[in-house]
Amino acid sequence: MSAEAIIMEAGAGPTARERRARLGLLACAALAFAAALASLAIGPVTIPVEHVLTILWRAVGGSVAGPEIGLRESVVVLDIRLPRTLLGLMVGAATATAGAMMQGIFRNPLADPGLIGVSSGAALAAVLWIVLAAPLAAALPAAIGEFGLPASAFAGALMVTMVLHVVATRDGRTSVATLLFAGIAFGAMAGAGTGILVFMASDQQLRDLTFWTMGSLGGATWAKIAAAAPFVLVLLALAPLLARAFDALALGEAAAFHVGIDVERAKRLAIAGVAAGAGAAVAAAGVIGFVGLVVPHLLRLLIGPGHRLLLPASALAGGALLLGADLVARTIAAPAELPLGIVTAAIGAPFFLWLLLRRRAELFG
């Protein structure tokens, strides 16, 4: 059987397999919807789901006979929880989709957005802002100070991505292996720089750094959503366009080239999309680990490796997982709030260990 026939078979798959994948995609959509409702309803002030749906419907101009809604419930849902829920869906979708794309590029289920240094570069730039620039920004207009942290984080992610692309590209070809090792090196250097800045930070700055570097949706605002949305949409729009290329790359770059895939263009677009989406996610919510690793690999086991359905399913399940983790983070120690990264690490680290042990068993029989 030719390489092209194998790719076509993998893309279409047997009827039962395709049906299972589609059911999995619908299940991910239902899970994301349920997680969003739970995020809007559950918290220090618990609001019935019926009230939540009524508030949302009336907010978009709908008229429906329903229960009497108090002003406090409307404010909690629309002004506090709705921005947080939408930001969680965006960040989770961007991180998980970026993880699925990275695993497709590297042909390795252990890959995630942090592998090429995007998260580390964003974190270093954000720490630079908190420790060195924020005191100076106090004299600037409030709008500049509000956007300083996310703008710095995104600039750091973009700068690392551009430098990595220059290092890994030669004669118009991007080496995935060079990109991987350079990303690890840049991540280590960024970690060292972050450590030096943490040593220089004041007590208040250390508190800000703790919550930012461990991730949180607590600072969700409509302005943050508006700033991050275009970059996340770039990633989500690129993902389905590259699905066939990722399926072909699973057979190797040579096979992908022979079936008509422009491998170098696909890699460049994927890297740019990951930088945009993952960088915006880190800029908006801080460093949140393991979502980009756990979600796509688990879905690959459940619905199969075809990226046409794997990528949208990863976006939906990533949003659902992050909202679930955020719900735990803000309720388990209420009225205090745990950093979101602690919860995702508690979920992801055991899974990562299981994955390593499973692959060891495959490699050594």
C-alpha positions as CSV (number, residue, x, y, z in Angstrom):
1,M,0.0,0.0,0.0
2,S,1.4,3.4,-0.9
3,A,2.1,6.2,1.6
4,E,-0.8,8.2,0.1
5,A,-3.2,5.4,0.6
6,I,-2.1,4.9,4.2
7,I,-2.7,8.6,4.9
8,M,-6.1,8.6,3.3
9,E,-7.0,5.5,5.3
10,A,-5.8,7.1,8.5
11,G,-7.8,10.3,7.7
12,A,-11.0,8.5,6.9
13,G,-10.6,5.3,9.0
14,P,-13.1,2.5,9.4
15,T,-16.8,3.5,9.9
16,A,-16.8,2.4,13.6
17,R,-13.6,4.3,14.3
18,E,-14.9,7.5,12.7
19,R,-18.2,7.2,14.5
20,R,-16.4,6.8,17.8
21,A,-14.2,9.8,17.1
22,R,-17.3,11.9,16.3
23,L,-19.0,10.8,19.5
24,G,-15.8,11.7,21.3
25,L,-15.9,15.2,19.8
26,L,-19.6,15.6,20.8
27,A,-18.7,14.4,24.3
28,C,-15.9,17.0,24.6
29,A,-18.4,19.7,23.5
30,A,-20.9,18.6,26.1
31,L,-18.1,18.5,28.7
32,A,-17.0,22.0,27.9
33,F,-20.6,23.3,28.1
34,A,-21.1,21.6,31.5
35,A,-17.8,22.9,32.8
36,A,-18.8,26.4,31.8
37,L,-22.1,26.2,33.5
38,A,-20.5,24.8,36.7
39,S,-17.9,27.6,36.6
40,L,-20.7,30.2,36.4
41,A,-22.9,28.6,39.0
42,I,-20.5,27.4,41.7
43,G,-18.4,29.5,44.0
44,P,-18.6,31.3,47.4
45,V,-22.1,32.4,46.2
46,T,-23.8,29.4,44.7
47,I,-26.3,30.3,42.0
48,P,-28.8,27.8,40.6
49,V,-28.2,26.8,37.0
50,E,-31.7,27.9,36.0
51,H,-30.8,31.4,37.3
52,V,-27.5,31.4,35.4
53,L,-29.2,30.5,32.1
54,T,-31.9,33.1,32.6
55,I,-29.3,35.8,33.3
56,L,-27.3,34.9,30.2
57,W,-30.4,34.8,28.0
58,R,-31.6,38.2,29.3
59,A,-28.1,39.6,28.8
60,V,-28.2,38.9,25.1
61,G,-31.6,40.5,24.7
62,G,-33.8,37.5,25.1
63,S,-37.1,37.7,26.9
64,V,-38.2,34.7,28.9
65,A,-40.5,34.1,31.8
66,G,-38.3,32.9,34.6
67,P,-37.4,33.2,38.2
68,E,-36.8,36.5,39.9
69,I,-33.2,37.4,39.6
70,G,-31.5,39.6,42.2
71,L,-29.0,42.3,41.3
72,R,-26.3,40.5,43.3
73,E,-26.7,37.3,41.2
74,S,-26.6,39.2,38.0
75,V,-23.4,41.1,39.0
76,V,-21.7,37.9,40.1
77,V,-22.5,36.0,36.9
78,L,-21.9,38.7,34.3
79,D,-19.2,40.9,35.9
80,I,-17.1,38.3,37.8
81,R,-17.6,34.8,36.7
82,L,-18.4,35.2,33.0
83,P,-15.0,36.9,32.1
84,R,-13.2,34.2,34.2
85,T,-15.1,31.4,32.4
86,L,-14.5,32.7,28.9
87,L,-10.8,33.3,29.7
88,G,-10.5,29.8,31.1
89,L,-12.1,28.3,27.9
90,M,-9.7,30.4,25.7
91,V,-6.6,29.6,27.7
92,G,-7.4,25.9,28.0
93,A,-8.3,25.6,24.3
94,A,-5.1,27.4,23.2
95,T,-2.9,25.4,25.5
96,A,-4.3,22.0,24.5
97,T,-4.5,22.8,20.8
98,A,-0.9,24.0,20.9
99,G,0.1,20.8,22.7
100,A,-1.6,18.7,20.0
101,M,0.2,20.6,17.3
102,M,3.5,20.3,19.0
103,Q,3.0,16.6,19.3
104,G,2.2,16.5,15.6
105,I,5.3,18.4,14.7
106,F,7.7,16.4,16.9
107,R,5.8,13.1,16.3
108,N,6.2,12.6,20.1
109,P,3.3,12.4,22.7
110,L,5.6,13.9,25.3
111,A,5.8,17.3,23.5
112,D,3.9,20.3,24.8
113,P,4.1,24.1,24.3
114,G,6.7,24.6,26.9
115,L,9.1,22.4,25.0
116,I,10.2,25.1,22.6
117,G,10.7,27.7,25.3
118,V,7.5,29.7,24.7
119,S,6.3,29.5,28.3
120,S,9.7,30.2,29.7
121,G,10.3,33.2,27.5
122,A,6.9,34.6,28.5
123,A,7.5,34.0,32.2
124,L,10.9,35.7,32.1
125,A,9.5,38.8,30.4
126,A,6.6,39.0,32.8
127,V,9.0,38.7,35.8
128,L,11.1,41.5,34.3
129,W,8.0,43.6,34.2
130,I,6.9,42.8,37.8
131,V,10.3,43.3,39.4
132,L,11.9,46.1,37.3
133,A,9.3,47.9,35.2
134,A,6.1,47.9,37.3
135,P,7.5,50.4,39.8
136,L,8.3,52.8,36.9
137,A,4.9,52.2,35.4
138,A,3.1,53.6,38.4
139,A,3.8,57.0,37.0
140,L,2.2,56.1,33.6
141,P,-1.5,56.1,32.7
142,A,-3.5,53.3,34.3
143,A,-4.2,51.7,31.0
144,I,-0.5,51.2,30.3
145,G,0.1,49.7,33.7
146,E,-2.9,47.3,33.2
147,F,-1.6,46.0,29.9
148,G,2.0,46.0,30.8
149,L,2.2,42.5,32.3
150,P,0.4,40.6,29.5
151,A,2.1,42.7,26.8
152,S,5.5,41.9,28.3
153,A,4.7,38.2,28.5
154,F,3.5,38.0,24.9
155,A,6.6,39.9,23.7
156,G,8.8,37.5,25.6
157,A,7.1,34.5,23.9
158,L,7.3,36.1,20.5
159,M,11.0,37.0,20.9
160,V,12.0,33.5,22.0
161,T,10.0,32.0,19.0
162,M,11.7,34.3,16.5
163,V,15.2,33.5,17.9
164,L,14.5,29.8,17.9
165,H,13.3,29.9,14.3
166,V,16.5,31.7,13.2
167,V,18.7,29.2,15.1
168,A,16.8,26.1,13.8
169,T,16.5,27.3,10.2
170,R,19.2,26.8,7.6
171,D,18.8,27.2,3.8
172,G,15.1,27.6,4.2
173,R,14.7,24.3,6.2
174,T,13.7,24.2,9.8
175,S,15.3,21.3,11.8
176,V,12.8,20.0,14.4
177,A,15.6,18.4,16.4
178,T,17.6,21.7,16.5
179,L,14.4,23.5,17.5
180,L,13.8,21.0,20.3
181,F,17.3,21.2,21.8
182,A,17.5,25.0,21.3
183,G,14.1,25.3,23.1
184,I,15.4,23.3,26.0
185,A,18.5,25.5,26.2
186,F,16.5,28.7,26.0
187,G,14.1,27.4,28.7
188,A,17.1,26.7,31.0
189,M,18.5,30.2,30.4
190,A,15.1,31.8,31.0
191,G,14.7,29.8,34.2
192,A,18.1,31.1,35.4
193,G,17.2,34.7,34.6
194,T,13.8,34.3,36.4
195,G,15.6,32.9,39.5
196,I,17.9,36.0,39.6
197,L,15.0,38.3,39.4
198,V,13.1,36.4,42.1
199,F,16.1,36.9,44.3
200,M,15.9,40.6,43.7
201,A,12.2,40.9,44.3
202,S,10.5,42.5,47.3
203,D,8.0,40.7,49.5
204,Q,5.0,42.1,47.6
205,Q,6.6,41.3,44.2
206,L,7.3,37.7,45.4
207,R,3.6,37.3,46.1
208,D,2.7,38.5,42.7
209,L,5.3,36.3,41.1
210,T,4.1,33.2,43.0
211,F,0.6,33.5,41.7
212,W,1.6,34.5,38.2
213,T,4.2,31.9,37.6
214,M,1.8,29.2,38.9
215,G,-1.1,30.5,36.9
216,S,-4.5,32.0,37.8
217,L,-7.7,33.1,36.2
218,G,-8.4,35.4,39.1
219,G,-7.3,38.5,37.2
220,A,-9.7,37.9,34.3
221,T,-11.1,41.0,32.7
222,W,-12.9,41.8,29.5
223,A,-9.8,43.8,28.4
224,K,-7.6,40.7,28.9
225,I,-10.0,38.6,26.9
226,A,-10.1,41.2,24.1
227,A,-6.3,41.3,24.0
228,A,-5.7,37.5,24.0
229,A,-8.6,36.6,21.7
230,P,-7.1,37.5,18.3
231,F,-3.9,35.4,18.9
232,V,-5.9,32.5,20.2
233,L,-8.2,32.7,17.2
234,V,-5.1,32.6,14.9
235,L,-4.0,29.3,16.5
236,L,-7.5,27.8,16.4
237,A,-7.9,28.9,12.7
238,L,-4.6,27.4,11.7
239,A,-5.1,24.1,13.4
240,P,-7.7,22.5,11.0
241,L,-5.8,23.8,8.0
242,L,-2.7,21.8,9.2
243,A,-4.6,18.6,10.2
244,R,-3.7,16.7,7.0
245,A,-0.1,17.8,7.2
246,F,0.1,16.4,10.8
247,D,-1.4,13.1,9.7
248,A,1.2,12.9,6.9
249,L,4.1,13.8,9.2
250,A,3.2,10.9,11.4
251,L,4.7,8.7,8.6
252,G,7.8,10.9,8.4
253,E,8.8,14.0,6.6
254,A,9.8,12.2,3.4
255,A,6.5,10.4,3.1
256,A,4.7,13.7,3.8
257,F,6.6,15.4,1.0
258,H,5.8,12.7,-1.5
259,V,2.1,13.0,-0.9
260,G,2.2,16.8,-1.6
261,I,2.7,18.3,1.8
262,D,4.9,21.4,2.0
263,V,6.6,20.2,5.1
264,E,8.6,23.4,5.8
265,R,5.6,25.7,5.3
266,A,3.6,23.5,7.6
267,K,6.2,23.6,10.3
268,R,6.6,27.3,10.1
269,L,2.8,27.9,10.3
270,A,2.5,25.5,13.2
271,I,5.4,27.1,15.1
272,A,3.9,30.6,14.5
273,G,0.4,29.4,15.6
274,V,1.8,27.8,18.8
275,A,3.8,31.0,19.6
276,A,0.7,33.2,19.1
277,G,-1.8,31.0,21.0
278,A,0.4,29.7,23.8
279,G,2.1,33.1,24.3
280,A,-1.3,34.8,24.6
281,A,-2.5,32.2,27.1
282,V,0.6,32.6,29.3
283,A,0.2,36.4,29.0
284,A,-3.4,36.3,30.1
285,A,-3.3,33.6,32.8
286,G,0.3,32.9,33.7
287,V,2.2,29.7,33.4
288,I,-0.2,26.7,33.5
289,G,1.5,23.3,33.0
290,F,0.5,19.9,31.8
291,V,-2.8,20.8,30.0
292,G,-1.0,20.8,26.6
293,L,0.5,17.4,27.5
294,V,-2.4,15.5,29.1
295,V,-5.4,16.5,27.0
296,P,-4.2,15.7,23.4
297,H,-2.5,12.5,24.4
298,L,-5.5,11.2,26.4
299,L,-7.8,12.1,23.5
300,R,-5.5,10.3,21.0
301,L,-6.0,7.2,23.1
302,L,-9.8,7.6,23.2
303,I,-10.7,8.9,19.7
304,G,-7.7,8.0,17.6
305,P,-4.8,9.9,16.0
306,G,-6.6,11.6,13.1
307,H,-6.0,15.4,13.6
308,R,-9.1,16.4,11.8
309,L,-11.1,15.6,14.9
310,L,-8.3,15.5,17.5
311,L,-7.5,19.2,17.2
312,P,-11.1,20.5,17.8
313,A,-11.6,17.9,20.5
314,S,-8.4,19.0,22.2
315,A,-9.6,22.6,22.2
316,L,-12.9,21.7,23.8
317,A,-11.5,19.3,26.4
318,G,-8.7,21.7,27.2
319,G,-11.2,24.4,28.1
320,A,-13.2,22.0,30.1
321,L,-10.2,20.7,32.0
322,L,-8.9,24.2,32.8
323,L,-12.4,25.3,34.1
324,G,-12.6,22.2,36.2
325,A,-9.2,22.8,37.7
326,D,-10.1,26.5,38.3
327,L,-13.3,25.4,40.1
328,V,-11.2,23.3,42.4
329,A,-8.6,26.0,42.9
330,R,-11.2,28.6,44.0
331,T,-13.4,26.4,46.1
332,I,-11.2,23.9,47.9
333,A,-9.6,26.5,50.2
334,A,-12.3,29.2,50.0
335,P,-12.2,32.1,50.6
336,A,-8.5,31.7,49.7
337,E,-7.6,30.7,46.1
338,L,-5.0,28.1,45.2
339,P,-2.7,28.9,42.2
340,L,-4.1,27.1,39.2
341,G,-0.8,25.5,38.3
342,I,-0.8,23.5,41.5
343,V,-4.1,21.8,40.6
344,T,-3.1,21.1,37.0
345,A,0.3,19.7,38.2
346,A,-1.5,17.4,40.7
347,I,-3.5,16.1,37.7
348,G,-0.8,16.1,35.1
349,A,2.3,14.9,36.9
350,P,0.9,11.4,37.7
351,F,-0.3,11.1,34.1
352,F,3.1,12.2,32.8
353,L,4.8,9.5,35.0
354,W,2.3,6.9,33.7
355,L,3.1,7.9,30.2
356,L,6.8,7.6,30.7
357,L,6.4,4.2,32.2
358,R,4.2,3.1,29.4
359,R,6.6,4.2,26.8
360,R,9.5,2.5,28.6
361,A,7.5,-0.7,28.5
362,E,7.0,-0.3,24.8
363,L,10.6,0.5,24.1
364,F,12.1,-2.4,26.2
365,G,9.3,-4.9,25.5
